[in-house]
């Protein structure tokens, strides 16, 4: 049984039966048949459907946003914005996919040589609950435009969002089997990865889930893209606009109720501006309104599941026991729902979970450093390497941070965000491969080299022929 539960109230909204093995088998067969047709459609045909999907997302952003809010607790304004962002990705790939995957001539000793990009087949997407539409569309838009078909195993806590995404794409004109939602539990993923009908897989989720999917797919020699956790540094140097940095820091830490892989989590501040930054940061965090995510005035809603808030509470408790100072907050709120107070921890020892682990919720880790070198060392003192934000107006410092921070993304004087135009992904235990941009659409294609010699060899015929 798969249940949709409102994290703000604990109310069970709907329940669904998991698909049986026989139904999954039939759906995979239909996906393969759909691929045989879809791969031969033109970019123009696919683009028309993708633009219709964007139109639906924009037109129905209020309803789709409410579904996200009720199912995983995202503040309603952010949920509507997420639907609109999905439309942006659809339009981006509708416009640019043909150019991104156009044949590329290469000079060799042949008459003609070129690189051509061809789809792989049925791609399995294992997606998380925190951005229930965006995470899926940033896979689906490029994959479908490339000529692949998709099967989605979404997080079991957001089944209504998963079905709504399938419905949007179907109404946009994609064949019912070119993108399918499979309501199945996590144990069924292994069977899918072993299935020869699945050509490749992408996962956004935890380290453990990524390790399981990557190793399983590796045994079957299947391409994977993994976008995993992050403990992103947010570095503030003396030349920065400290007030702007602190105000942005509060937003960067609490976006999506703090449940984002690219949310800033470790705030690393030069000692010259540390007191000023902390004062403004605490003020801004304290001004955040925690409450019902359906309320337009709410800044921070509930955490998505009981397991998420339980894990966060344990990490905070262990960090405090290890010696961290609670500068603000520090506990779940005494009210119905999965609400945790906006929290700032400081003076954090290396043995504390808040030092380098990913804290998935509105909890910030605050550090003071003496110089840029120490900031970089601390920024890299984690198993993760997803995003990073650095605040400086010194171009030499900027160049050093860009060169030496171990992350897939560096944002200078701004918070980390995902953008359809920029490749998105990380290094170290944050995963491998890229989503979005031209790199994203090329992850699930066969990059085929072609070498051709013009003219045919003429065989000399004998006089008796």
N, C-alpha and C positions, 0 to 999 in steps of 0.2 A: 504494500500500500504506500502510495506517495501522497503526502499531505502538504497543502498550502496553508501556512500558519501566519497570522498577522503578528509581527514581533512587537508591536506597540501595545497589543491587548492580550495576546496569547490565544486568541480565537482561531479555531480551525475554519478556514474559509471554504475549502473544497478538498476532496480526496479523489485519488485516481488509482485504478488498478494498474500494476506494471504489465507491460507487454510480455506475453509468453514467448518461449523460444520459437514456436512455429510462426508466430506473427513477425518476429524479428527476421527470421529466415526469409519470409515472403517479401518483406520490405527491402531487404538487401538485394534480392533478385530484381525487384522493381527499380532499385537505384542503378543497378548495372545496366538494365535496359534503357533507363532514362539517359544515362551517360552516353550510350551509343548514338542517341539522337542529339543530345545537347552539345556534344563536342563538335558537331558539324554545323551548328548554327553560326551565324556571322556575329562579329562584334556589334554591329548595328542592331541586330535583333536583340541581343542580350542587353544592350544599353537601353533600348526602349522599355524593356521590362524593369530594369533597375531604376530608371527615372520614375516609372509608375510606383515602384516601391517607395521611393523618396517622397512622392506626392502623398501617398497614404500615411507615411510616418509623420509628415508635417501636418496634414489635415486632422489626424487623429491623435496628435501628441498629448492632448489633455486626457483622453481615455487611457491611452497606453501608459502615460506617466502615472496615472492613478493606480493602474495595475501594479507597476513596479513598487510604488509606495506602500500599497497594502500588503504586498507579498514579501518585501525585504526591508522596508522601513526607510527608504531613501526620502529625504525631504522633497515635497511635491514640486517645488520650483526646479530642483536639480533633476528630477525625474522627467519633467517635460523637456528640459534642455537635453537630456540624454536621447530622447526620441528624435529631437531635431538634429543632434550630432550624427545619429545613424543615417539620417537623410543626407547629410553633408557627405558622408563616406560613400553612399550609393551614387550620388551625383559625381563625385570625384572620379570614381572608377568607371562610371559610364562614359565620362568624357575622356579619360586618359588611358584606359586599358589597351586599346588598339595600338597606340603609340608605344606603350611600355613593352608590349609583346610583339612588336613588328619585327620582321626578319632584319638581321644586321649583317651587312656584307663585311667580309674579312679578306684582306689581301694575302694570298698564299701563292704557291706555284701552280695552282689549278686554274682552269679557265674561269671558274666561278667558285667562290666559297662563301658560305654564310652560316649564321646561327639562327635557328628557328625555335620558337617556344611552343610546346604542345602540352595539353592538359594530361594529368596523371590518371584520373578516374574518380572513384568514390573516396572522399576524404572524410574521416571521422573527426568531429570537433567535440572535445570534452571541455565544457565551459563552466565558470563559477557564477555565484549568485550576486556578487557585489555590483557589477554593472550588467544587469541581466539582458539588456538589449545591445548595448555598445560592444561588449565582448564578442557577441555572436556576429553582429553585422560587420565588424572589422575583419572577421574571417570570411563571412559569406559573400560580401560584395566582391572582393578580389577573386575568391575561388570560383564563384559562378561566372564572373566575367571572363576568367581564363578558360572556361569550358569544362571545369570540374563539376561534379555534383556533391552535395553535402548531406551527411547524416549527423544530427545533433544529439549528444547526450548532455543535457543541461543539468545543473545542480538540482537535486531532488527537492530543494526548498522553494524553487520557482517554476513549478510545472505550468502555471497559467501563462507566465511570460514566454516559456518555451513554445507552447501551442500558439500563442498570439503571433510570434515571429514567423512560424510556418504559415499561418493564415495570411499575414501581410504579403509574403513572397508569392503565395499562390494567387491571391487576388491581383497581384501585379502582373501575372501572366506566366510565371514559371510553372512548368509542369508539376503536378502534385508529387511526383517522385524525384524531382531534381533537387529538392531540399526537404528532408523529412526530420521531424522531431521524434525521437524514440524515448518514451517514458519508461526508463529502465533504471535499476539501481547500479551503484558503482561496481559490484561484483561482476556484472555482465560485460564490463568494458574489456576485460581480458579476452573473453571469447571473440569479441569484435576485432580486436587487434590481431588475433590469430587467424582470422578469416581471410582467405585469399581475395575475397571481393573488396576488402578495404585496402586501398592503395597507399594511404598515408594518414597521418593523424596530427592534430594540433591540440594542445592543452594549455589552458591558463588555470593556475591553481597553486597548491602548496608544493613544497619541496618533495614531500613523500609521494604525492600523486604524480608529480613529474618524473620522479625516479622510477616509479612503477610502470608508467606508460612508456617512458623512454627505453627502459631495459626490455620490456615486452616487445615493443616494436622493433628494437634492435635485433632481437633473436629472429624475427621474421624478415629482417633486412628491409624495413620500411622507413621512409622519411618521416621525421617528426619536427615540429616546432614547439618549443616549451617556453612559456612565459610564466615564471614562478614568483617567489616572494621578493621583497625588497626592504631594506632598512636605510632608506635614502638620507644622505647628509644634506644639511642646509647650512652653508658656511657664510658667516657674516664678518667682513673685514672692516677696518677703521674708515676706509674711504667711502664705504657704502652709505646710502641714505638709510640710517638705522630705523627711523620711524616707519618708513615704507617697508623695509625688510621685516620688521616685527609684525606689522599689520598683515602682510602677505603670509608670514609664517603661521599665524593663527588659522588662516583659511587653508593653507597648504597641509596643515596637520589634521584638520577636521573635515576636509572634503569627503563626502559620502559617509559621514559619521565616523571618519577616521579609518574607514575600511577600504583602502585603496593601496595597491602594491606600490604606486608611485607617489603616495602621500609622503611629504617630508616627515621624518620620524626622529632624526637625531640633529639637534640644533647646535652647531659648533661655532662659537662666537669668540672673536679676538678679545683679550682681556681689556683692551682700551675702551671698548664699547659694550662690555658684557653687562654692566649694571643698568645702563640705559636700555639696552635691548630687553633684558629680563623684565624691567618695569613696564615697558610698553606691551610686551608680549603677554604678560600676566593680565594686564588691563584688557587687552583685546580678547583673550581667552575667556575672561570673566564676563564679558559683555555678550557672549554667545547664548542664545536662547535654546534651551533643551526642552523638547516637548513632542507633542503629536505631530508626526511628519506630514499629515494632511493639512495642518495649519500653515498658511502662507508665511507666517512670521517666524516659523521654526528654523533654526540654523543647524541644530544637531538632533537627529532622531534616535531611535533605538538601534542597538546592534542586531544583526540579522537573525541570529539564532541563540538559543541558550548556551550551546557549546562555545560560541564565540565569546560571549561575555564571561563565561566561567574561565576560559583560558586566559583572557585579559586580566581578570581579577587576580588569578594565580600569579601571573608574571609581575604585576604591580606589587602584590604582597611579598613575593620573594625578593624583589628589588629593594623594597623598604627594609626588609629584614637584613639584607646584605649591607645596608648603610646609606641607601639613597635618601635624599631629603624630599619630602612632599612640599613643593612650593604652592601647590593648588590642587584641590580635588582629591583624588586618590581612591575613590570607592564607587560602587554602583549606587544608584539612587533608590531610595526606599519608596517605590511606587510600582504599579503594575507595568509590566513590559521590561524589555532588555535595555534599560537605560543606564549609562555609565557617565559620571561627571567628567567634563573636560578637565584634564589633569596635566600638571607639569611636574616632572621629577628632575632634581638637580643633584650635584655632588655624587654622581653615580660611579660606584667602583666597578672595575672590570669584571668581577665575578657576578654582577647582577644581570638578570635577563634584559633589563632596559638598556644595557650598554651596547649590545650589538644585535640582539634578536629583533625580529619583526613583531611589533606590537600592533595588533589589528583592532584599532579603536581610537578614541580621542585622547591619547596619552602621548605627551611629548617628553623627550629626553634632552636635557639641557647641559651643555659642556662649555668650559672656558679653556682657551688655548693661548699660547704666547706668540705664535707666529704662523705663517702660511705652511711651513714645513710640518709643524705639529698638527695643523688642521687637516692636511692631506693624509698624514699617518693615521689619524683617528677616523677620517672618512673611510679609509680603506680597511680599517680593523673590523671587518665583518665578512661573513661568508657570502654576502650578497653584492650585486653590482648592477642594479637596474637604472635608477635615475639619480640625479644630483642637482642641487641648486647652489650657485655661488654668487655672493653679493660683493662686488668690488668695482671701482671705476679705474683701477690701475691696470693698464693693458698688459704689463709684464706679469702681474699676478694672475690675470685672466688666462694668459697663455700657459702659465705653469699649471693652473688648476685643470684646464682642458687636457693638457698632456699627461698629467699624473694621476688624476682621479680614475679609479677602476670602476667604470660604469658604462652602460650602453648609451646614456644620454647625459649631457651637461647643459643646464639652462643658466644663463648669466643674467642676474638682476631680474629674475622672474621665477615663478613656481613651475614645476614640471607638469606638463599636460601632454596628452596624446593628440596628435594632429594627423589627419589622413595623408598629408603631404610629406611627413617625416617618418623614417623607419623607426619602429618601436621594438625594444627588446633589451636584453641585458647580457652580462657575462657572469662568470663564477657560478654560484648556485642560484642565480636569478634566471638561468636557463640559456637557451641558444636559439638561433634563428631570429627572423625579424617579421613583424607584422607591419602593415601600412606602407605607404610610399611604393616606389617601383620595386624595392627589395621584397616587400611583402607579397606582391602578386607573383613574383618569380620563385617563391618558396615551393609552390606546388605545381611546377611545370617540369617537363622534360626539356632540358636545355640541349638541343640536338645540333651537332655540328654536321654540316654538309659540304662535301668536296666534290666538285664536278668538272670533268674534262669534256669540252665540247668536241663534236665530230665523232664519227664511228669509224672503226677500223674496217677497211674494205678487203675482203678475202679475194685473192686472185683465182679465177675459175679456170679449169682446164679446158682445152679445146674440145674435148669429147662431151662436155656437159650441154 
